[in-house]
Amino acid sequence: MFSKNKIYKSIENYSDNIKKLKEEIKNADAIVIGAGAGLSTAAGYTYNGDRFDKYFSDFKEKYGIQDMYSGGFYPYPNMETFWGFWARNIYVNRYDQPESEVYKNLLKLVYDKDYFVITTNVDHQFQLAGFDKKRLFYMQGDYGLWQCGRPCHQVTYDNEAQVREMLVATGFLIEKEGKYEIDFDNRENWKMVIPSELIPYCHDCDEPMNMNLRCDDTFVQDDGWYAAKTRYDEFIKICENSKILYLELGVGANTPIWIKYPFWKMTNANPKATYACLNFGEAYAPAEIKNRSICMDEDIAETIKSIWEER
């Protein structure tokens, strides 16, 4: 549909783009936020480097794993080690995260607007920041949910209590006055394996449980997933011909079919629509919607803060 050899990258200066985007937000009848991994990266939730070493230096030393993402696909020798890694991964990316200023500033920009969020992120940051749960579509899953690994049924399960139990058993977590904290003072005693009796199994078919993350065709889309999708589809249908802003934040080229390409298509189909792309190193749009696009190859956190301060 779009000419791949005609990609538009904005050459306008930073302050002009800030003013343009501020006006688009102000005047929009509706705003659709499409968020990818780059938004959480901008908030400091990186999967590699110092943050990875802080929590997974033992896995790095023993298995050569360099980041949390690749660690999720590593062929561990047994289920005890598999869950030893994943319990930590879930905890530090879902249950041990403070509220993000980036996400809170984003909410300030749209709290009085008719908005909806579609995201491939699975870290729950939108809800932590106070976004309306009924206006969120986590279409790739959630670190806080498990599913049958087969799966034999289309249901997901909250995992917080079991994850904490696993990490207490490995020495990663300690409980103090009813609260849990990571025991950095005794990290030399952290175990990489959980007790066999804590391995989670499906209560229907006895297969091991797995994360509810879209990585293959076993991903479970439960009733909550379909309800969120329906609300999103209805929002798009109602607003498709209005003055709408498609605000894309940190969406890369790994899975463009979920957010980027639909945003381009819907902008092209509606003369009153505007497409905005904020993504450090990957801010671009097709030439067909050049005149209705704002592309900012900048730090997302600073850009959102600047827009808020301009209001």
C-alpha positions in Angstrom: 0.0 0.0 0.0 2.8 2.4 0.9 6.0 3.0 -1.2 8.9 1.6 0.8 11.3 3.8 -1.1 9.5 6.9 -0.1 9.9 7.2 3.7 9.6 10.6 5.3 11.8 11.6 8.2 11.1 15.0 9.8 13.9 17.6 9.4 12.0 20.2 11.4 13.6 21.5 14.6 12.8 20.1 18.0 10.9 23.1 19.3 8.7 23.4 16.3 7.7 19.8 16.5 7.0 20.1 20.2 4.6 23.0 19.5 2.9 21.1 16.6 2.4 18.0 18.7 1.1 20.0 21.6 -1.5 21.6 19.3 -2.5 18.3 17.8 -3.1 16.9 21.3 -5.1 20.0 22.3 -7.3 20.0 19.3 -7.8 16.2 18.8 -11.3 14.8 19.3 -9.6 11.5 20.1 -6.1 10.1 20.7 -4.9 6.6 20.1 -1.6 5.8 21.8 0.3 2.9 20.3 3.2 1.9 22.6 6.1 -0.4 22.0 9.3 -1.4 23.9 11.0 1.9 23.2 8.6 3.6 25.7 9.6 1.4 28.6 13.2 1.7 27.6 12.9 5.5 27.8 11.5 5.0 31.3 14.6 3.1 32.3 13.3 -0.4 32.1 16.1 -1.9 30.0 16.7 -5.6 29.6 20.5 -5.5 29.3 23.5 -3.7 30.6 23.8 -2.7 34.3 20.1 -3.5 35.0 20.5 -7.0 33.7 23.8 -7.5 35.7 22.1 -6.2 38.8 19.6 -9.1 38.9 21.1 -11.8 36.7 24.9 -11.8 37.1 24.9 -15.5 38.2 22.9 -16.5 35.1 25.3 -14.5 32.9 28.4 -16.1 34.5 27.1 -19.7 34.2 25.1 -19.6 31.0 26.6 -16.7 29.1 23.2 -15.0 28.9 23.6 -11.3 28.0 20.0 -9.9 28.5 16.6 -10.7 29.9 15.0 -11.1 26.5 17.4 -13.8 25.2 17.4 -15.4 28.7 13.7 -16.1 28.2 14.5 -18.4 25.3 17.6 -20.1 26.7 17.5 -24.0 26.7 17.8 -24.4 30.5 18.8 -27.9 31.7 15.6 -28.4 33.7 12.4 -26.8 34.7 13.7 -25.8 38.1 16.3 -23.6 36.4 13.8 -22.4 33.8 11.5 -21.1 36.6 14.5 -19.8 38.6 15.2 -17.4 35.7 11.6 -16.6 34.9 10.5 -15.9 38.4 13.2 -13.2 38.7 12.3 -11.9 35.2 8.7 -11.6 36.1 9.3 -10.0 39.5 11.8 -7.3 38.4 9.8 -6.3 35.4 6.3 -6.6 36.8 6.1 -6.5 40.6 9.3 -4.6 41.6 8.9 -1.5 39.4 8.1 2.0 40.8 5.7 4.2 39.0 7.3 5.8 36.0 7.5 9.5 35.5 7.4 8.9 31.8 4.1 7.1 31.9 2.7 9.6 34.5 3.6 12.5 32.2 2.0 10.8 29.3 -1.2 10.4 31.3 -1.1 14.1 32.1 -1.2 14.8 28.3 -4.3 12.8 27.7 -6.2 12.5 31.0 -8.9 15.0 29.8 -9.1 13.6 26.3 -11.0 10.7 24.7 -8.1 8.2 24.5 -7.3 4.6 24.1 -4.0 2.7 24.4 -2.9 -0.3 22.4 0.5 -1.7 23.5 2.8 -4.6 22.8 4.5 -4.0 26.2 3.8 -6.5 28.9 5.1 -4.7 32.0 1.8 -3.2 33.3 3.3 0.3 33.4 0.1 2.0 32.0 -2.0 0.7 34.9 0.6 1.5 37.5 0.6 5.1 36.2 -3.1 5.4 36.5 -4.4 4.9 33.0 -8.0 3.6 32.9 -7.9 -0.2 32.6 -11.0 -0.1 30.3 -9.0 2.0 27.8 -6.0 -0.4 27.6 -5.4 -3.3 25.2 -2.3 -5.3 26.2 -2.4 -7.4 23.0 0.9 -9.3 23.6 0.1 -10.5 27.1 1.2 -9.6 30.7 4.2 -10.7 32.8 1.7 -11.1 35.7 -0.3 -13.9 34.0 0.4 -17.6 33.4 -1.4 -20.0 31.1 -1.3 -23.7 30.3 1.8 -24.4 28.2 -0.1 -26.7 25.9 -2.6 -24.9 26.1 -5.6 -27.1 26.9 -7.9 -24.2 27.7 -8.1 -20.5 27.1 -7.8 -19.1 30.6 -5.0 -17.1 32.3 -4.0 -17.0 35.9 -2.4 -14.3 38.2 1.0 -15.4 39.3 2.2 -12.9 41.9 1.9 -15.1 45.0 3.6 -18.1 43.3 6.4 -16.0 41.9 7.1 -14.5 45.4 7.1 -18.0 46.9 9.6 -19.2 44.3 11.9 -16.2 45.0 11.8 -16.5 48.7 12.8 -20.2 48.3 15.8 -19.2 46.2 16.9 -16.5 48.6 16.4 -13.8 46.1 13.6 -12.3 48.2 13.2 -11.8 51.9 10.1 -10.8 53.8 10.3 -8.0 56.4 7.3 -6.8 58.3 4.9 -8.2 55.7 6.8 -6.6 52.8 9.1 -8.3 50.3 12.5 -6.9 49.2 15.4 -8.3 47.1 18.2 -9.5 49.4 21.2 -7.8 47.8 23.2 -8.1 50.9 23.3 -11.9 50.5 23.3 -12.2 46.8 26.1 -14.9 47.0 23.4 -17.1 48.4 20.9 -16.7 45.6 20.0 -20.0 44.0 19.3 -20.3 40.3 16.9 -23.2 40.8 13.5 -23.3 42.5 12.4 -26.4 44.5 10.8 -29.0 42.3 7.5 -28.8 44.3 7.0 -25.2 43.2 7.0 -25.9 39.5 3.6 -24.8 38.3 1.4 -27.3 36.4 -1.9 -27.0 34.7 -4.7 -28.3 37.0 -6.6 -29.7 34.0 -3.9 -31.6 31.9 -0.8 -31.6 34.2 1.3 -29.9 31.6 3.8 -27.3 32.8 2.4 -23.7 32.9 4.0 -21.0 30.8 4.0 -17.2 30.6 1.1 -15.5 28.9 3.4 -13.8 26.3 2.9 -13.9 22.6 5.9 -15.7 21.2 4.2 -18.5 19.2 0.8 -20.0 18.4 0.3 -21.3 22.0 -0.5 -17.8 23.2 -3.8 -17.7 25.1 -6.3 -15.0 24.3 -8.7 -15.2 27.2 -12.0 -13.5 27.8 -10.3 -10.4 29.2 -8.1 -10.2 26.0 -11.1 -10.4 23.7 -13.1 -7.8 25.8 -10.2 -5.4 25.6 -9.9 -6.0 21.8 -13.6 -5.3 21.4 -13.4 -2.0 23.3 -10.4 -1.0 21.2 -12.1 -1.9 17.9 -15.3 -0.1 18.9 -13.2 3.0 19.8 -11.5 3.0 16.5 -14.8 2.5 14.6 -16.5 5.4 16.4 -13.5 7.8 15.9 -12.3 6.7 12.5 -13.6 9.8 10.7 -13.0 12.3 13.4 -10.1 14.6 14.1 -7.9 11.9 15.6 -4.3 11.7 16.6 -2.4 8.4 16.3 0.4 8.8 18.8 3.0 6.1 18.3 5.7 5.8 21.0 8.7 3.5 20.8 7.3 1.1 18.2 10.2 -0.6 16.3 10.3 -2.7 13.2 10.1 -6.2 14.9 6.2 -6.3 15.0 5.0 -3.4 12.9 1.8 -5.2 11.9 0.1 -4.6 15.3 0.5 -0.8 15.6 2.7 1.0 13.1 1.1 -0.3 9.8 -2.5 0.1 11.1 -1.7 3.6 12.3 -0.3 4.5 8.8 -3.3 3.0 7.1 -5.9 4.7 9.3 -4.1 8.1 9.0 -4.0 7.7 5.2 -7.8 6.9 5.1 -8.9 9.9 7.2 -7.9 13.4 5.9 -8.5 14.8 9.5 -6.1 12.3 11.1 -2.6 13.1 12.2 0.2 10.5 12.8 2.9 11.2 15.3 5.9 9.0 15.7 8.3 9.4 18.7 11.1 6.9 18.6 14.8 7.5 19.1 16.5 6.3 16.0 13.4 5.0 14.3 11.1 8.0 13.7 9.6 7.9 10.1 6.4 7.8 8.1 5.4 7.0 4.5 5.6 9.9 2.0 1.8 9.4 1.4 1.1 10.9 4.8 4.0 13.2 5.1 1.9 16.4 5.4 0.0 14.9 8.3 2.9 13.4 10.2 5.1 14.5 13.0 8.3 12.4 13.3 10.6 13.0 16.2 13.9 11.1 16.4 14.4 12.1 20.1 14.4 10.8 23.6 10.8 9.9 24.3 11.0 10.7 28.0 12.3 14.2 27.4 9.9 14.8 24.5 6.8 13.9 26.6 8.1 16.0 29.4 8.7 19.0 27.1 5.2 18.7 25.6 3.7 18.7 29.1 5.8 21.8 30.2 4.6 23.6 27.0 1.0 23.3 28.0 
